[in-house]
Amino acid sequence: MEDYITISSLNDFIFCPYSIYLHNVYMGGKEDLYHATPQTQGKAAHATIDEKKYSSKKDEITSLLVFCDELGIAGKIDIYKGKEKLLIERKYKLETIYRGQIYQLWAEYFCMTEMGYEVEKLAFYAISTNKMFPVEIPTEEDKKELADFILKFNQFNPEDAILINENKCNHCIYCNLCDKTEVENVYT
């Protein structure tokens, strides 16, 4: 069986490849040891999606497991509104949309379309402000960019030096547990 990259790992990898390692080390442990307020809020806000209690509308699909053989990725979508052909990625708070988040939504789109779903619109939804942020459907050039990024992910050598970015580190939930930096996160 082929190994698939989880869609959520794409955003994590762009943020810091080492955070994926730390996530796996602490996964299954007590989240209150490392989760900061944003993660706690996000998890709580996401509960209705994960538990499939968001909507009872027949045309709305939540928490669907998706995959794309062509790109070697798999994950779960948040919401697909069938009548609108709209794929939505929910975030608790959204002030800036980062490239990793775009890759996450594109990956979900390519999974859905490969699986036969019609997706004509993409958007992020900020729960805290009740605002929708439309995103353009990815082009073939965008698909190549995502495929190149996935290749970079697959070729990553964990023994390579990790570039420390103090701005990112102080917003990382794992930085107080990280052996690569002495930076404290802003959430303590």
N, C-alpha and C positions, 0 to 999 in steps of 0.2 A: 504494500500500500504506500502510496506517495505521501510525503509529509506536506501539509499545507501550513502556510503562515496565517496566524490569526489576524484578522483585520485590525483589531485594536492594537496589536503589536506595531503596526506601521507608524501610528502616531507616537507611540512610546519610543520607537527606534529613532525617529527624527529628534525627539526631545533629548534622549540620551540612551545609547545602546546598553549601557551598564544598568539602567533602571529596569530593563527587562530581566536581567539576571537577579537584581535585588527583589523584584516583584516575585519571581519564582522561589527565591529563598524564603521569603516571609509569607508566601501564600499558604493559607491553611492555619496560620498563626492568629493571634489576637489582633484584629485590625486596629483596635484603639491604641496599639503600641506605635503604629506608624501612620495611620490615616489622619490627615489634617482636615480642617473644617470643610474645604471645598470637596474633598472626596466623600465625606460623610453626608453632606448636603446632596451631592450628585447621586449617591447610592440610594438615598431615601426617595429622591425625586424619580428615580428610575424604577423603583419597586413595582409600580403599577404596570409598567411595560414588561418587566421580567416575569411577573406573576400572571401576565395576560389578563389584567383587570382594567386596562386603559379604556377599552371600548367594547361594546357588544354589537356594534355595527358589522354586518356580514361582509361589507366591502373593505373593512380595515383589518389588516394583518399586523400583528405585533410579535416581536421577539422570534422571528422566523430564522431558522438556521439556513444559511446560504453558503454557496461555494462557487468557485470558478476554476475549472480544470485548466483553462488556458493560462491563467496567471498564477495558479497554485496557491489560492487564498480561500479562507473560509471564516465565517463568523456569524453574527446575528445582526439583523436589522432592528431598528426601533419600531418604525411605523411605515406601512405602505397603504396608501389610500387608493384603492382600486378604481373607483369612479373618476378620481382626479388624475390617476396614473402618477401619483406623487410619492416620492420616497423621502422620509424625514428622519434626520438624526437629531435626537434631543440632547441638549446640554443644560445643566442647571443654570449656569451663568455664562454669557458669551459677550465679551467686550471686543475681542479680536479673533478673527478666524485665521488659524495658522495652517501652514502647508500640510502638516501631518493630519489635521482634521479634514482637509480637502481630500487627501489621499484616502482616508477612511471612507468618506462618502462616495468617492469615485469607485473604490473597491466594492462597496455594497451595490452600487449601480451595475457594475460589470457582472457581479454574481447574479443579481436579479435578472438581467437581460439574458445571460447565458442559460438561466433556468427557465426562460420562456415568459417572464413577466414583461408587460409593457410599462416602461418608465419614461415619462415625458418631462417630468419636473423633479428637481432636487431642492432640498432646503434644510437648513438648520433651524431648530426651534429653541429659543432661550426660555426656559421655564420661569426664571426669576422675573423676567420683564414681559412675558407673554408675547414675544416678538418672533416673527418668522424672517429668516434671511435666505432668500432664494440664491441658488448656485446654478451656474450654467451646466448643461449636460456636457460631459467631457467629449472632446474631439478625438480623432485618431492620434493626433500629436500628444494630447493629454494621456491617452492610453499608453503610448510609447514611454512617456515620462514616468508613469506609474510602473510599467514593466521594468524600466531601467532601475528604478528605486528598489523594486522587489529583488532584482538581481544583486544590487549592492547589499541589501539585507542578507541574502543567501550567502554572499561571499565574505561577510564580515568575520573577522578573526578576533575572538574575545581576548586574545593575547596582545593585540595591538594596543597602543597607548590610548587611553580615553582622554579626549580633550575636555578640559575643565572650563566651564563657562559659569562664572559666579552668579550671573543673573538667573540662569536656568537652575543652577544648584540651589540657590536660596528659595526657589519655588518648587523644589522637588520634595515629595513626601518622604523619600528615603534618605535625604542628605544627612540627617543626624545619625543614620546607620551606615553611611557610605564610608568606605576606607580610602576613597580617592580624593576627598576634600575635607577641609576643616570648617567650611562654611556652615552656618546655622540657617535652617529654613525660617521663613518669615512667619510661620504658623505657630512657633513655640512661645 
